[in-house]
C-alpha cells in the first residue's frame, strides 16, 4: 500500500461508487531501474525496507489481538 492516494480522483477514474471509500492503493508490476531516478528518490528506493510485523497491524476478534496468520519462512 502507498500513502498519498487522491480518493476523489480514484473515485472518478475507476468509477468507485459513493458508498465505498478508497483508502489505499497497491502497485503491481515490475521494479523499474533505480539508476534512472534522481538521487534523493534513488536513495529511498534502494534503502533497506523497514516494516512492522503483521501482528502489529492485523487483528482478529478484538483490537490489539493479533490475527493467527500462516507465514512462510
N, C-alpha and C positions, 0 to 999 in steps of 0.2 A: 504494500500500500504506500501511497505517496501523499504528502501534505500539499496544500495549496490548490485543492480542487475548486473549480469555479462551478458551483452547483447549478446556478441558473443557466449557464452556457451548456453544461452537460445535459440538463433537462431539455433544452431546445434542440441540441444536436442529435440526441439519441431518443427523443420523444418519450421521456420518462414521465409517467402520469403524476398528477399533482398529489395523489395520496401516497406516493413513495418519496423518500428523502435521500438524494445522493449524498453520501458521506465520505466515500473513499474512491480511489482509482487504483488499478493494478496494471502495470506494464507487462506485456507478454511478448517475447521475441528473443532476438539475439543481442548480445552486447555489441556495442559499436567499438570503434578504435579510439581508445582514450588518448592516444597521441595527437589526435586532431582537436582536442579540447583546449581551451585557454588554461593557463597554469593553475589558477585557483580552482577551477572545476576539475581539472585533471587530478589535482592533489586529493580532493574529497572523493572522487570516483575510484581512485586506486588505493585509498587508505583501507586498513582492515575494518571490517564491519563490526559494530558493537550492537548486539541485540539483546533485548530482555528475553528470558526464557518464557515459553508459552504458559508455564504455571503461574506467572505473574500477570498474564493477560487474558487467559481463557478460564472462565469459571463455570461451575455446574452446581445445581441445587440451590446455592446461595452465593451472594457476593463474597469474594475472597476465599472460596473453597475451590481449589484448582480442579479443573476437569481431568478425569482419568483418560489420557490420550495414549495411543500407541505410538511409540517412537522408533525410528530406525537409528542404529548407531553405526 
